[in-house]
Structures are given as C-alpha cells and as structure tokens.
Amino acid sequence: MRVFVTGASGFIGSAVVPELLGAGHQVIGLARSEDSARALATAGAEVQRGSLDDLDSLRAGAARSDGVIHLAFIHDFSQYQAAAQADTRAIETLGAALAGSHRPLVIASGLLGLAPGRPVLETDAAPAGWPRGRSEEVMLALAARGVRTSIVRLPPSVHGKGDHGFVPHLIAIAREKGVAAYIGDGANRWPAVHRLDAAQLFRRALERAPAGTRLHAVADEGVPTRDIASVIGRRLGVPVVAKSPGEAGDHFGFMARLIALDAPSSSALTRDQLGWSPVGPGLLADIDSEHYFAKVTRSEGA
C-alpha cells in the first residue's frame, strides 16, 4: 500500500515508518519542520509538508494514499481538551477523504481513564466526557461510511530508546526532588508496550483489521507504580518513598492525577484477532537500562 502517516517523525511514528517500509509498503510522511522532513527522507519515506492544523494537507495526503495511519497529537496537557478537539477535526478530515473507498484509517488513542480500577477491554466504549472519546465516536461513524477504521489504544508508557514521555518525566522529577515516589501503597497499575511492538500492531491493523475495530497495544497488562519508582530509585541512588494523595500535587505536578490512576488493560482480543505477539522487553526491564539514565532527556529540558 501507499500509506499516509501523520506524526511520522515522532517517537512512535519513527518506528512505524520502517515497520511499513520493511513490509513492502510505501510511506508518505507528514512533516511540519525541515528536521522532520529530513528524517523522513533519510528513512526512505516520501515527504509531504503540513501540520495537524493544516486540514488541506491532511486531505491531500489521504486522497493520494491507499490507507492512513494517524499518529500526530498535540501533547499539551495544559490544553488537553483543545488537543483532543484538534485530533477529532483531523480524523474527520482524513475520514471524509476516504469515505466510500473501504480504504483503512488507523488512529492512535489512549487507555488511561477508560475504566479505572478494572482491566480495560477492547469491547469497552469510551465513557461520556473522556477527552478522546469523540475521536473514537467519529471513527465508528466512519466505519458505516465505507472506511475500514481501526483504533489502536496506547498505554501510558510506550517505552524504548528515545522515550520522552511519562517515565522520563518521572525520572526527571526524582532527580530534581531527590526521591523516587509513588502515591499511597503504589499498587495502582500502568499498562505498557515497547514502541517496536506498537509499530507492528499499527501495521497489522492497517493490513487486516476489520472496520470499527478497537485494538489494545498492551504487552504489560499492569505494572504497579511502586515497582516503577523502585527501579528509578535504584538507578538514581535515591530513596523510594510513598506520597499521600494530598502531597502528590506538590511532588508530581501535572502528573499527580495520572500517576494515581489504576489502569490495567487487556490485549487478549487484539492478540487473537490479529495474531499480534509482543516480543520487546517489558517496561521494568527496559527502564532498568542505561538509555533511560545515561543522559538528560527532553523531558528535563534538553
């Protein structure tokens, strides 16, 4: 296929592009900057200049493709609702360009907050008021308009070399505060997946997922946050401590609400349906690696 990929030069996109090329597909990558365009060209992708807010570029990329993988998202947690709305507009635009063609549209969504306290299943619909729920609703509606839509829900930790997400932010906080912390008893769980396993799932969804499919890119179904803090503390040589819910805001900042969530998630249906079997290292093994601690990460201001 000729595949249009948004977010193609990002942490996950830069794994999806070689995954697609290695399987014999062609890639058109959306690039917002010269650096992104250069990285995509070097990887062997065709470059289309544009951005998530440039709906004309999204429309053009989708129109000349055999399928679309939409990974771009504005990761501004101070304006998360606005970011979710921008995501919905982009999906509506991409879907309209594919309507009636039965070409695939695969998007990235999330898992945190879907069903706190119990394992999230692929059959779980997005709850009312969930920020990215509207995007999932649009995808299901597009399935009825002749688009082979599939939603890949990502865990809070998509990990691997080059990670600049939540775990590096926790490492940065531990460096700054001199302690690695968790909230309460730290038994609340985060699901996780290695970025290369996630990339393989996006390709499989593009190639064979039925219309209206929800998929979970989950390898570790639930890693206790206390265990994450323990690895960070040992690697940094700092104490591992519990914080009360009342202390969490001062210690974790914007991450306090996220690190407190219990969000175990299943991928049993995904594995059965698409034959997906993650092979990368688990979260604890991966973050217990030099590449998470050897140098300052972007989360720390580099």
C-alpha positions in Angstrom: 0.0 0.0 0.0 0.9 3.7 -0.3 0.4 4.8 3.3 0.0 8.4 4.5 1.3 8.7 8.1 0.8 11.7 10.3 3.2 12.1 13.3 5.6 10.1 11.1 8.8 11.5 12.6 7.7 11.2 16.3 8.7 8.6 18.8 6.1 6.0 17.6 5.9 7.2 14.0 9.7 6.8 13.6 9.2 3.1 14.4 6.0 2.7 12.3 7.7 4.1 9.2 10.5 1.4 9.0 7.9 -1.2 10.0 5.8 -0.3 7.0 8.8 0.0 4.6 10.1 -3.3 5.8 6.8 -5.0 4.9 6.9 -3.6 1.3 4.6 -0.6 1.7 5.4 2.9 0.5 5.1 5.8 3.0 4.1 9.4 2.7 5.1 11.1 5.9 3.6 14.4 7.1 6.4 16.8 8.1 5.9 20.1 9.9 9.6 21.1 10.0 12.8 20.8 8.0 14.2 18.5 10.6 11.2 16.2 10.4 11.3 16.2 6.5 15.0 15.4 6.5 14.5 12.5 9.0 11.7 11.0 6.9 13.6 11.3 3.6 16.6 9.6 5.2 14.3 6.8 6.4 13.1 6.3 2.8 9.7 7.9 3.0 8.2 10.5 0.7 7.7 13.8 2.4 4.5 15.9 2.5 4.8 19.2 4.3 2.0 20.2 6.6 0.7 20.0 10.1 -2.2 18.7 12.2 -4.0 22.1 11.8 -3.4 22.2 8.1 -6.6 20.3 7.0 -5.8 20.8 3.3 -2.5 18.9 3.7 -4.3 16.1 5.6 -7.0 15.9 2.9 -4.4 15.8 0.1 -2.3 13.1 1.8 -5.3 10.9 2.4 -6.7 11.3 -1.1 -3.5 10.1 -2.7 -3.0 7.1 -0.4 -4.2 3.5 -0.1 -4.5 3.9 3.6 -3.8 6.3 6.5 -2.2 5.9 9.9 -2.9 8.9 12.1 -0.4 9.3 15.0 0.0 13.0 15.4 -1.3 14.6 18.6 -0.7 17.9 20.3 0.7 16.7 23.7 -0.1 19.8 25.7 -1.6 18.7 28.9 -2.4 22.2 30.0 -4.8 22.4 27.0 -5.7 18.7 26.6 -9.3 19.3 25.6 -8.3 21.6 22.8 -5.7 19.0 21.7 -8.5 16.3 21.6 -10.7 18.6 19.6 -7.9 19.2 17.1 -7.5 15.4 16.9 -11.2 15.0 16.1 -11.0 17.6 13.3 -8.1 15.8 11.8 -9.8 12.4 11.9 -13.0 13.9 10.4 -10.9 15.4 7.5 -9.0 12.2 6.9 -12.1 10.1 7.0 -14.0 12.3 4.6 -11.3 11.9 2.1 -11.5 8.1 2.4 -15.3 7.8 2.6 -16.8 5.1 0.4 -13.4 3.7 -0.6 -13.1 1.0 2.1 -9.5 2.0 2.5 -8.1 1.7 6.0 -7.8 4.5 8.5 -5.9 3.6 11.7 -5.6 6.1 14.6 -3.9 6.2 17.9 -6.0 6.7 21.0 -5.3 6.1 24.8 -6.2 3.9 27.7 -5.8 6.0 30.8 -9.1 6.8 32.4 -11.3 4.4 30.4 -12.2 2.1 33.2 -10.3 2.9 36.4 -9.8 0.0 38.8 -10.5 -2.9 36.4 -8.9 -4.2 33.3 -9.9 -2.2 30.2 -11.2 -4.5 27.4 -11.3 -3.8 23.6 -15.1 -4.1 23.9 -15.2 -1.1 26.3 -16.6 2.0 24.7 -15.2 5.4 25.6 -17.1 6.8 28.6 -19.0 10.1 28.3 -16.7 13.1 28.8 -13.5 11.2 28.2 -11.3 13.7 26.2 -10.6 11.4 23.3 -13.9 9.8 23.3 -15.3 12.0 20.5 -12.4 10.9 18.2 -13.4 7.2 18.8 -17.1 8.1 18.1 -16.1 9.6 14.8 -14.1 6.6 13.9 -17.1 4.3 14.5 -19.3 6.5 12.4 -16.8 6.5 9.6 -16.9 2.7 9.5 -20.5 3.0 8.4 -19.4 5.4 5.7 -17.2 2.9 3.9 -13.9 3.5 5.7 -12.1 0.5 7.2 -11.4 2.2 10.6 -9.5 0.8 13.5 -8.5 2.4 16.8 -5.2 1.4 18.4 -5.4 2.4 22.1 -1.9 3.1 23.6 -0.9 2.6 27.2 0.5 5.5 29.3 4.0 4.1 28.8 5.1 3.3 25.2 8.7 2.7 26.1 12.1 2.3 24.3 15.2 4.2 23.4 14.4 7.8 22.7 11.3 7.8 25.0 10.4 11.3 26.2 7.1 10.5 27.7 5.8 9.9 31.2 8.6 7.6 32.6 11.4 10.0 31.6 9.3 12.8 33.3 9.1 10.7 36.5 12.9 10.2 36.3 13.4 13.9 35.9 11.2 14.6 39.0 13.2 12.0 41.0 16.4 13.7 40.0 15.0 17.1 41.0 13.4 16.1 44.3 16.0 13.6 45.4 13.4 10.8 45.9 11.6 8.4 43.6 7.9 8.4 44.7 4.6 6.7 44.3 1.2 7.5 45.7 -0.4 5.6 48.6 0.6 2.0 48.6 1.7 2.2 44.9 -0.4 -0.9 44.0 -2.2 1.0 41.2 -1.1 -0.3 37.8 0.0 1.1 34.4 -0.1 -0.9 31.2 2.9 -0.6 28.9 4.2 -1.6 25.5 7.6 -1.4 23.7 7.5 1.1 20.8 8.6 -1.6 18.2 5.7 -3.9 19.3 3.3 -1.0 19.0 4.6 -0.2 15.5 4.0 -3.8 14.4 0.4 -3.6 15.7 -0.2 -0.4 13.7 0.9 -2.2 10.5 -1.2 -5.3 11.2 -4.2 -3.0 11.8 -3.6 -1.3 8.5 -3.4 -4.5 6.6 -6.2 -6.6 8.1 -8.2 -5.1 11.0 -12.0 -5.1 10.2 -13.9 -1.9 10.1 -14.9 -0.5 13.5 -12.2 -2.4 15.4 -10.8 -1.4 18.8 -7.3 -2.7 19.5 -5.1 -2.5 22.6 -1.3 -2.1 22.2 -0.6 -3.7 25.6 2.2 -6.0 26.4 2.4 -5.5 30.2 -1.2 -5.5 31.4 -0.5 -3.7 34.6 2.8 -2.7 36.3 2.5 -1.3 39.8 3.7 2.3 40.0 5.6 1.3 43.2 7.7 -1.0 41.1 8.4 1.7 38.5 9.5 4.0 41.3 11.7 1.3 42.8 13.7 0.9 39.5 14.1 4.7 39.2 15.2 5.0 42.8 17.8 2.2 42.5 19.2 3.5 39.2 19.5 7.1 40.6 20.6 6.0 44.0 17.8 7.9 45.8 15.3 6.8 48.4 11.9 5.3 47.2 9.1 6.9 49.2 5.3 7.0 49.4 3.4 10.2 49.0 -0.1 10.8 50.3 -2.8 11.9 47.8 -2.5 15.4 49.5 1.2 15.5 48.8 1.1 14.3 45.2 0.3 17.6 43.6 3.4 19.3 45.0 5.6 16.4 44.2 4.4 15.3 40.7 2.8 18.5 39.3 0.6 17.8 36.3 1.3 14.1 36.5 -0.2 13.7 40.0 -3.6 12.7 38.7 -2.1 10.4 36.0 0.3 8.6 38.3 -2.6 7.9 40.8 -4.7 6.1 38.2 -5.2 2.3 38.3 -5.5 1.4 34.6 -4.8 -2.3 34.0 -5.7 -3.3 30.4 -6.1 -6.4 28.4 -5.0 -7.1 24.8 -6.3 -10.7 24.6 -8.8 -9.9 21.8 -6.2 -8.0 19.9 -3.7 -10.8 20.0 -6.3 -13.4 18.9 -7.8 -11.2 16.2 -4.5 -10.1 14.5 -2.0 -12.7 15.7 -0.1 -9.9 17.4 2.5 -11.2 19.9 4.8 -8.6 21.5 8.4 -9.6 21.8 10.1 -6.5 23.2 11.4 -6.1 26.7 8.8 -5.4 29.4 8.6 -1.9 31.0 10.6 -2.7 34.1 13.4 -4.4 32.2 13.5 -1.6 29.6 13.6 1.3 32.1 16.3 -0.6 34.0 18.6 0.3 31.1 21.3 2.8 30.5 19.5 4.6 27.8 16.9 5.9 30.3 19.5 7.3 32.7 22.8 7.9 30.7 21.9 11.5 29.6 19.5 14.2 30.2 16.2 13.6 28.3 14.0 16.1 26.5 11.6 15.9 29.5 14.3 17.5 31.5 14.7 20.5 29.2 17.3 19.2 26.7 
